[in-house]
Amino acid sequence: IDAEVVFCRDKYYLYYATRTPDYSTQVIGVAVAGKGTSFNRETWKDACDRAILVPQYPWEGKCVEGPSVIPMGDWMFMFYAGAYNNDPQQIGVARSKDGIHWEKMSNKPFLTNGDAGSWNYCESGKTWFLSNVRIFWKGDKPYLEN
């Protein structure tokens, strides 16, 4: 679920959310395909034999999902949702040099949910999005203006 394809460093990366074998936790994985791929199922190969991003902080609960990756300079940045939809869900950010090994940039959400009744209280309901904000960059780090 939540698949996103990004072309970077002469190959395609397919980021996706999936569940652990016991279905207790949602994690993020990645498969890769070469530059000339036909995008057929058999052209994708798992990039490693484990999840590349797992929930580890209290605000992430038992779920990381919705990966969205942006190449920027020498880094790839992944914005991801932590916790399930109304838990509340908040946005974190991680970075990687190779698109496979990721380090979370903070133990706190990059974008927190809003107060009850505000536009970004949760992703479900009338507005259907949590993160309708502009991301700015200073050097190789993303930030939000208040």
TORTILO-839871 format. One record per residue (C-alpha): chain; x, y, z; residue in one letter. Coordinates in steps of 0.001 Angstrom, whole numbers. Example, Ala and Ser with C-alpha at 12.3 -4.5 7.8 and 13.67 -1.06 7.14 Angstrom:
% TORTILO-839871
A/12300/-4500/7800/A
A/13670/-1060/7140/S
This chain:
% TORTILO-839871
A/0/0/0/I
A/999/3665/-258/D
A/3396/3007/-3138/A
A/5604/5750/-4579/E
A/8178/5448/-7372/V
A/11173/7788/-7499/V
A/13936/7893/-10117/F
A/17299/8737/-8559/C
A/20922/7667/-9004/R
A/20211/5891/-12285/D
A/17514/3555/-10939/K
A/13913/3487/-9816/Y
A/13000/3058/-6160/Y
A/9553/1744/-5253/L
A/8719/2695/-1659/Y
A/5739/1001/-48/Y
A/4076/386/3303/A
A/3467/-3170/4401/T
A/2862/-5156/7585/R
A/5192/-7297/9628/T
A/4555/-11055/9218/P
A/2458/-11113/12406/D
A/421/-8090/11168/Y
A/1163/-6183/14374/S
A/3125/-3285/12904/T
A/3112/-1309/9667/Q
A/6574/-636/8169/V
A/8130/790/4986/I
A/10070/-1251/2420/G
A/11755/-595/-919/V
A/12281/-2431/-4203/A
A/14501/-1240/-7056/V
A/14472/-1528/-10842/A
A/16999/-470/-13451/G
A/16871/2655/-15579/K
A/15407/863/-18618/G
A/12685/-961/-16706/T
A/9390/-1947/-18289/S
A/7814/-1601/-14809/F
A/6628/-5215/-14990/N
A/6415/-7050/-11702/R
A/9446/-9222/-12428/E
A/11725/-6192/-12982/T
A/11450/-5121/-9324/W
A/13831/-6642/-6757/K
A/13728/-6108/-3005/D
A/16601/-3783/-2131/A
A/17184/-5538/1197/C
A/15719/-8305/3333/D
A/14173/-6082/6012/R
A/12045/-2985/6449/A
A/13873/281/5772/I
A/11781/2339/8214/L
A/9951/1120/11307/V
A/8060/2900/14091/P
A/10341/3589/17031/Q
A/9050/6733/18760/Y
A/5871/7052/20850/P
A/4234/9458/18360/W
A/4615/6824/15590/E
A/2628/4197/17466/G
A/2723/901/15551/K
A/2678/2423/12078/C
A/4830/4248/9561/V
A/3301/4698/6112/E
A/2722/7019/3170/G
A/6360/7466/2122/P
A/7038/10410/-158/S
A/10654/10774/-1288/V
A/12423/13852/-2638/I
A/16014/13790/-3965/P
A/17831/16959/-2876/M
A/21561/17329/-3486/G
A/23454/14324/-2122/D
A/20495/13208/-19/W
A/17115/11624/-469/M
A/14465/12814/2009/F
A/11491/10708/2990/M
A/8417/12323/4488/F
A/6284/9673/6143/Y
A/3202/9392/8304/A
A/3554/8028/11812/G
A/688/6329/13686/A
A/-2630/5311/12177/Y
A/-5079/7810/10653/N
A/-6807/9180/13715/N
A/-4271/8268/16392/D
A/-3501/11173/15491/P
A/-1308/10788/12432/Q
A/1666/13131/12175/Q
A/4493/13580/9646/I
A/8142/12644/10178/G
A/11194/13008/7969/V
A/14190/10746/7385/A
A/17179/11027/5066/R
A/19398/8659/3134/S
A/22434/8781/875/K
A/21596/5533/-947/D
A/17790/5331/-782/G
A/17950/2133/1281/I
A/19536/3010/4640/H
A/17506/5746/6324/W
A/18063/7844/9431/E
A/15201/9711/11041/K
A/16073/13371/11442/M
A/14283/13795/14766/S
A/12498/11869/17480/N
A/9656/14391/17191/K
A/7201/14891/14306/P
A/8279/17237/11507/F
A/4643/18311/11180/L
A/2361/17760/14143/T
A/-1375/17405/13919/N
A/-3479/20453/14755/G
A/-5992/21042/17499/D
A/-9399/19347/17341/A
A/-11500/21047/14669/G
A/-8549/22595/12791/S
A/-7763/21762/9143/W
A/-4938/19380/10065/N
A/-6451/17639/13079/Y
A/-6497/14340/11188/C
A/-6244/13041/7634/E
A/-9741/11612/7529/S
A/-12981/13498/7124/G
A/-13886/16613/5193/K
A/-10426/17800/4030/T
A/-8706/14424/3460/W
A/-5202/15724/4048/F
A/-2941/16484/6957/L
A/-32/18255/5340/S
A/-1204/21149/3190/N
A/1857/23228/4032/V
A/4867/24409/2064/R
A/8254/22881/2835/I
A/11304/25142/2689/F
A/14949/24123/2471/W
A/17983/25559/4219/K
A/21120/23850/2990/G
A/20301/20152/3071/D
A/17540/20308/5682/K
A/13787/20806/5280/P
A/11891/23166/7573/Y
A/8457/24702/7999/L
A/7716/28390/8443/E
A/5399/29216/11303/N
